[in-house]
Structure formats: C-alpha cells, structure tokens
Amino acid sequence: MGHYEKAWQATLERIAAAERTAGRGPGSVRLLAVSKTFPAPAVRAVHALGQRAFGENYVQEAGAKLALLADLRDIEWHMIGPLQSNKARIAAASFDWIETVDRPGIAERLSAARPEVRGPLDVLVQVNVSGEASKSGCMPADALGLAQFVASLPRLRIRGIMGIPAPTADAAALRGQFRQLRSCYDACRAAGLPVDTLSMGMSADLEIAIEEGATEVRVGTAIFGARQAK
Ligand SMILES: *Cc1c(COP(=O)(O)O)cnc(C)c1O
C-alpha cells in the first residue's frame, strides 16, 4: 500500500460510519483533502488514489503547487484560508472554489476577476461562530444577506456556508457552533438560494460535524500526517 492509502481509506471509512450513525445516505458527505504545507508529490499521490478535491490556505503556496500539478485535469482546488483583497485576482483565476468569502468587497473583487474562460467561481460564505472577534468570517446574522449578495454577482455561484468552530474539549459547545452554521445554511435554503454545501468538521471532529449536517469535511492531518509548525 502506498504511503497515504491507508490513511485516506481510513478517513473515508470514518465518514461512511458517521453517515450511517447519523442516518444519512452513503456519499452524502464529501471529503476535502487539506494539503496545505505538503508538497505537490503528496497531492499527486493522494489524487492517484481517487481523491479529487484539495484545500489550500495560502494563495502563494497554492500557486506553486497548482503549476506543478497542472497536468491533473480533474483536480479541484478549494481556497480555505483567509483571503486578502490584494490576492483576490490571483485566487479567482487559480481556484475552483473559495470557501472563505466573509465580506461584500471580496465577493465583488472575485466576481470581477474571475476569467471568462473559466466557469463561475463556486463560493461559500464563511461564518464566524467562535465568538472571537479576531477570527475571520461574517457574523451569523449577516450570513444570509452576504449569500444573497454573492448570488447576485455574475461570475460567482453561491454554494453554501463554511465555518471553523473554536477548538474546545467541550463537546456540547462544539456541537452548538456546528448548529449555528447549520442554521445559517438552512436560512439560505429557506430563502431559495441554490445551496448544497455545508463545509464543517476537520480531522478531530468530523463525526460530530456530520451528525450536525455537514456535507463536506475538510481533513488534513488524518490523511497527510502532522504539519510542521510554520
Ligand atoms: C488546516 C485546516 C483544516 C484541516 O485541519 P486538520 O485538523 O489537519 O484536519 C481544515 N480547515 C481549515 C480552514 C484549515 O485551515
């Protein structure tokens, strides 16, 4: 078995088990493999196993990797890190999804910069449910309005909601944060937006996230191993 095969398979099995426990259909939760800090050959190896969607946090790091992996035509790149306005142009050209849209200005820039030769850019609105003002993401009360704004822009396609709960050993507090994200997602659906993606849950907590309605989990460590400190 290759270096990553066991870990990748085990992650898929965790997702499948969580789907069963939650009474959700097989395949209702998608795996986003978070490859930040790992080099292009690691991504290539996991792609060869059948993984297609990969997440990156830094525009510059991703740019170098994308160039080295340009021959993988069916790979799908998701931006999951905070996005600075001055990186919007390159992000709109490089990524297939931006999961971290948290203000109208960045949405406008991404729409304006999305190249005509690419389809519309898939977007998630990032919501801050950690209660920490320093964290990225819009306030839960602003999520629907921002999602509606994204939907109104010509080169963006609203797909749903993303969030990163504050790490806590308190399972009830964690669950509460996932529920807040779920209720933002439900509000988008109720308003008639064509959303299908609720991105929440990582290596340590994907089971709880799936119980609370995640349709995409973002997993780095459990597939690629521990990251070096930056
Ligand atoms: C790094 C990262 C992940 C993956 O975290 P793991 O604990 O390694 O699975 C998921 N989401 C975001 C936004 C990240 O930055």
The ligand as an SDF file (V2000), in Angstrom:
LIG
                    3D

 15 15  0  0  0  0  0  0  0  0999 V2000
   -5.8290   23.2030    8.2380 C   0  0  0  0  0  0  0  0  0  0  0  0
   -7.2970   23.3110    8.0750 C   0  0  0  0  0  0  0  0  0  0  0  0
   -8.1140   22.1690    8.0790 C   0  0  0  0  0  0  0  0  0  0  0  0
   -7.6070   20.7690    8.3230 C   0  0  0  0  0  0  0  0  0  0  0  0
   -7.3450   20.5810    9.6840 O   0  0  0  0  0  0  0  0  0  0  0  0
   -6.8920   19.1290   10.2430 P   0  0  0  0  0  0  0  0  0  0  0  0
   -7.0880   19.2590   11.7000 O   0  0  0  0  0  0  0  0  0  0  0  0
   -5.4480   18.9720    9.8490 O   0  0  0  0  0  0  0  0  0  0  0  0
   -7.7470   18.1100    9.6180 O   0  0  0  0  0  0  0  0  0  0  0  0
   -9.4740   22.3500    7.8550 C   0  0  0  0  0  0  0  0  0  0  0  0
   -9.9990   23.5730    7.6370 N   0  0  0  0  0  0  0  0  0  0  0  0
   -9.2400   24.6900    7.6270 C   0  0  0  0  0  0  0  0  0  0  0  0
   -9.8830   26.0000    7.3770 C   0  0  0  0  0  0  0  0  0  0  0  0
   -7.8720   24.5890    7.8590 C   0  0  0  0  0  0  0  0  0  0  0  0
   -7.1400   25.7130    7.8660 O   0  0  0  0  0  0  0  0  0  0  0  0
  1  2  1  0
  2  3  1  0
  2 14  2  0
  3  4  1  0
  3 10  2  0
  4  5  1  0
  5  6  1  0
  6  7  2  0
  6  8  1  0
  6  9  1  0
 10 11  1  0
 11 12  2  0
 12 13  1  0
 12 14  1  0
 14 15  1  0
M  END
$$$$
